[in-house]
Structures are given as structure tokens and as C-alpha cells.
Amino acid sequence: MNQDRGFRPSFSLVLILVMCLFVVGGFGMHSALPALRGDFPPSPPIVHLHGVVFLSWMLLLVVQAGLVNAGNVTLHRALGLWGIAHATAIMILGLFLQLIASRAGMLAGRDPGTDGLYLGLLAFVGFTVLFTLAIRNAKRRPQVHRSLMLLAMLPVLPPGVNRFWFRALGLDDPIPTFWLYLTLWTMAAATLWNERRSTGRIAVLTWFGAGWIFVQGAVHEMVVGSAWFSDFSRAVLSLAAYR
């Protein structure tokens, strides 16, 4: 006799909710709460637009994971085109915002090759590549699609994760790379474990997605402290302007 076992959230849904915790918690402590108290300085319109688009993207991810969890794959796929358009907006706005912020810092006399620009550029490339691979595998390899969607989110999480740990732990460094990569690597390792548990193996593309995150963290300090990255960053930021 079958018994109702109740709602059991999938791994994807749980991990996306954890990601939401870092995004909402990080920006909530850094921006939202100070703004409500009147202690946060005014920001350009693109900052608010990016915030709305990214927050609605996180909500869409929760809905999409919830639909799969509930077995409503048809509606999940029907929302796919919206998801692709929304993801495109995320990539473009995120890159523009990072370039604008980094250029302002360079014009103020700071070295252009900052941690923020490194993370921003790799967020654009990493999310674009991994999200594209996820979409290409959506029908033929659903488990790989789910893993790649989760891994695609990791390059774009640093702004929220950094702000979360910076505020929660009272740190001096606004970009605490140790806590950042501990968080991202843990999520990547959990995604690998889940795919192995679900299918008995880990696909090459999933290894590639997780490897992107591990390598990004492993070479972070080496790249950011190099002369070539400063020169490269200066050349890129010389093309960016916002009025």
C-alpha cells in the first residue's frame, strides 16, 4: 500500500535556497537594511535595475526547481525561453555594473586589476559558458542540465557571498577570498556528490563546471597580483563609460 510520504525538497531546490540565503542575506545586511535606515548613499539607476533583475532571477530559479521537484516538467520547460532571456539580462547587466564600478575605482587612483574586476569578468564568462551548456543538455541529459545550472550560478554568487561573510563575521576585508571560495567549493563538491549519488557517475561536463570554480579560486591571488592583469584591466576599463 502506497503512503503519502509528503513533500521532500530535491537537492537542486535546497542548494538554490542556500544560494538565495547568501544573496538576500548579503545584500540585505549590506544595502537593504542601511537603506531602510537612511544610511545608504544614493545609487545610479543601473544598480537598482540590476538588483531587481537578479532578485527576480533567484525567484525564478526557486520556481523552476520547485516545478521539477513537484513533477511539473511541462511548465518547467515552458518557462525555459523566459529563463534564457532573463539569464541574458543577468549577464549583460552584471558585466556593465562591474565595469562601471571598476572604472570609477581606477579613475580614483586605485589599481585597475582588483579582486572585484577579476570576479566580475569570470562571472560573465563562467555563467555564459556553463548556462549555455546547461541549456544544450536540458532534454537529452536532465541530470547534467541540473548540475550545470547549479554550477553556472557559482561564478555570479561572489557579490552576495562576500557581503554575507563580511557582515556576518565582522571582517575587515570586503572580499574575503578564503570564506568566498570555501563556500563556492563546498557547493561545487556537493553538486558533484549529488550527481554521483543520483546516476552512479559524474559527467565530463559536470567535472568541467566544477573544475572552473576550483581553478578560479586556485589562481585568484596569483592573477590579481600580477602586472599583466593590471595592464589588461586598464585596457578593458578604458573602453567603459557611464553617464
C-alpha positions in Angstrom: 0.0 0.0 0.0 1.4 3.4 -1.1 1.6 6.0 1.6 1.9 9.7 1.2 5.4 10.5 2.1 4.9 14.2 2.0 6.9 16.9 0.2 10.7 16.2 0.0 12.7 19.0 -1.5 15.3 18.0 -4.1 19.0 18.7 -3.8 18.7 21.4 -6.5 15.9 23.2 -4.6 17.8 23.0 -1.3 21.0 24.3 -2.9 19.2 27.2 -4.7 17.6 28.2 -1.4 21.0 28.2 0.2 22.2 30.5 -2.7 19.2 32.7 -2.0 20.2 32.9 1.6 23.6 34.3 0.7 22.3 36.7 -1.9 19.4 38.1 0.1 21.3 37.9 3.4 24.4 39.5 2.0 22.7 42.4 0.1 20.2 42.7 2.9 22.8 43.4 5.5 24.9 45.5 3.2 22.3 47.5 1.3 18.7 46.9 2.1 18.7 47.5 5.9 21.0 50.5 5.7 18.8 52.0 3.0 15.7 51.5 5.2 17.5 53.4 8.0 18.5 56.1 5.6 22.2 55.3 5.9 22.9 54.0 2.4 24.0 56.6 -0.2 22.0 57.0 -3.4 23.0 54.7 -6.3 22.8 55.1 -10.1 19.7 53.6 -11.8 21.6 50.7 -13.2 22.3 49.5 -9.7 18.6 49.3 -8.8 17.8 47.7 -12.2 20.4 45.1 -11.6 19.1 44.4 -8.1 15.6 43.9 -9.4 16.6 41.7 -12.3 18.9 39.5 -10.2 16.4 39.1 -7.3 13.7 38.1 -9.8 16.2 35.6 -11.4 16.8 33.9 -8.0 13.0 33.7 -7.5 12.7 32.1 -11.0 15.3 29.5 -10.1 13.4 28.6 -7.0 10.2 28.3 -9.0 11.9 26.2 -11.7 13.5 23.8 -9.2 10.1 23.6 -7.3 8.3 22.7 -10.5 10.7 19.8 -11.2 10.5 18.8 -7.6 6.7 18.6 -8.0 7.0 16.7 -11.2 5.6 19.5 -13.4 8.3 19.3 -16.1 6.0 20.6 -18.8 5.6 24.0 -17.1 9.2 24.0 -16.2 10.2 23.7 -19.9 7.5 26.3 -20.9 9.3 28.8 -18.7 12.6 28.0 -20.4 12.6 30.7 -23.0 11.8 33.3 -20.3 14.7 31.9 -18.3 17.1 32.2 -21.3 16.1 35.9 -21.8 16.3 36.6 -18.1 19.8 35.0 -17.9 20.9 37.1 -20.8 19.9 40.2 -18.9 21.8 39.0 -15.9 25.0 38.5 -17.9 24.8 41.9 -19.6 23.8 44.0 -16.6 26.2 42.2 -14.3 29.1 42.9 -16.6 28.2 46.5 -17.2 27.8 47.2 -13.5 31.2 45.6 -12.7 33.0 47.6 -15.4 31.4 50.9 -14.3 32.4 50.3 -10.6 35.9 49.2 -11.5 36.4 52.2 -13.8 35.3 54.5 -11.1 37.9 53.0 -8.8 40.6 53.3 -11.4 39.8 56.9 -12.0 40.0 57.5 -8.3 43.6 56.2 -8.4 43.3 52.6 -7.4 45.0 49.7 -9.3 42.6 48.6 -12.0 43.4 44.9 -11.5 41.2 44.4 -8.5 39.6 41.3 -6.9 36.2 42.7 -7.9 37.1 43.0 -11.6 38.6 39.5 -11.6 35.4 38.1 -10.1 33.2 40.2 -12.4 34.9 39.1 -15.6 35.0 35.4 -14.7 31.3 35.7 -13.6 30.4 36.8 -17.1 32.4 34.2 -18.9 31.7 31.4 -16.4 28.0 31.9 -16.2 27.7 32.3 -20.0 29.6 29.1 -20.8 28.0 26.9 -18.1 24.5 28.2 -18.6 24.8 27.6 -22.4 26.0 24.0 -21.7 23.1 23.5 -19.3 20.5 24.6 -21.9 22.1 22.4 -24.6 21.7 19.4 -22.3 18.3 20.2 -21.0 16.3 17.5 -22.9 18.9 14.8 -23.5 20.7 14.7 -20.1 18.4 16.2 -17.4 20.7 15.4 -14.5 23.7 17.0 -16.2 21.4 20.0 -17.0 20.5 20.4 -13.4 24.1 20.1 -12.2 25.3 22.6 -14.8 22.6 25.1 -13.8 23.7 25.0 -10.2 27.4 25.3 -11.2 26.6 28.2 -13.6 25.3 30.1 -10.6 28.6 29.8 -8.6 30.6 32.4 -10.6 27.9 35.0 -10.1 27.4 34.5 -6.3 30.6 36.2 -5.0 29.0 39.7 -4.5 26.3 38.2 -2.2 28.6 35.7 -0.6 31.3 38.3 0.1 28.8 40.7 1.6 27.3 38.0 3.7 30.6 36.8 5.3 31.9 40.4 5.6 28.9 41.5 7.6 28.1 38.2 9.5 31.7 37.8 10.7 32.6 41.4 11.0 35.6 41.1 8.7 38.0 43.9 7.6 38.3 42.7 4.0 35.2 43.3 1.9 36.3 40.5 -0.4 37.2 37.6 2.0 38.6 35.2 -0.6 39.0 32.4 2.0 35.4 32.4 3.0 34.2 33.0 -0.6 35.9 30.0 -2.1 35.2 27.8 0.9 31.6 28.5 0.2 31.8 28.1 -3.6 34.0 25.0 -3.5 31.6 23.4 -0.9 28.6 24.0 -3.3 30.6 22.6 -6.2 31.7 19.5 -4.3 28.1 18.9 -3.2 26.9 19.2 -6.8 29.4 16.5 -7.8 28.4 14.3 -5.0 24.7 14.6 -5.8 25.2 13.7 -9.4 27.3 10.7 -8.4 24.6 9.6 -5.9 21.8 10.1 -8.5 23.4 8.5 -11.6 26.3 6.5 -10.3 28.8 8.6 -12.3 29.8 12.2 -12.9 29.6 13.5 -16.4 32.6 15.2 -18.1 30.7 18.5 -18.4 29.9 18.4 -14.7 33.6 17.9 -13.9 34.3 20.8 -16.2 31.8 23.1 -14.5 33.1 22.2 -11.0 36.7 22.5 -12.2 36.0 26.0 -13.4 35.2 27.1 -9.9 38.1 25.2 -8.3 40.7 26.6 -10.8 39.2 30.2 -10.5 39.9 30.1 -6.7 43.2 28.4 -7.0 44.7 31.1 -9.3 42.8 34.1 -7.9 45.6 35.6 -5.8 48.2 34.8 -8.5 46.3 36.6 -11.2 45.1 39.6 -9.2 48.6 40.4 -8.0 50.2 40.2 -11.4 51.3 43.1 -13.6 49.8 41.6 -16.8 46.3 41.6 -15.2 46.6 45.2 -14.2 47.6 46.1 -17.7 44.8 44.0 -19.2 42.3 45.6 -16.7 43.4 49.1 -17.6 42.9 48.4 -21.3 39.4 46.9 -20.7 38.3 49.7 -18.4 39.5 52.4 -20.8 36.6 51.2 -23.0 33.9 51.5 -20.3 32.0 54.7 -19.5 28.7 55.5 -17.8 26.9 58.9 -17.6 
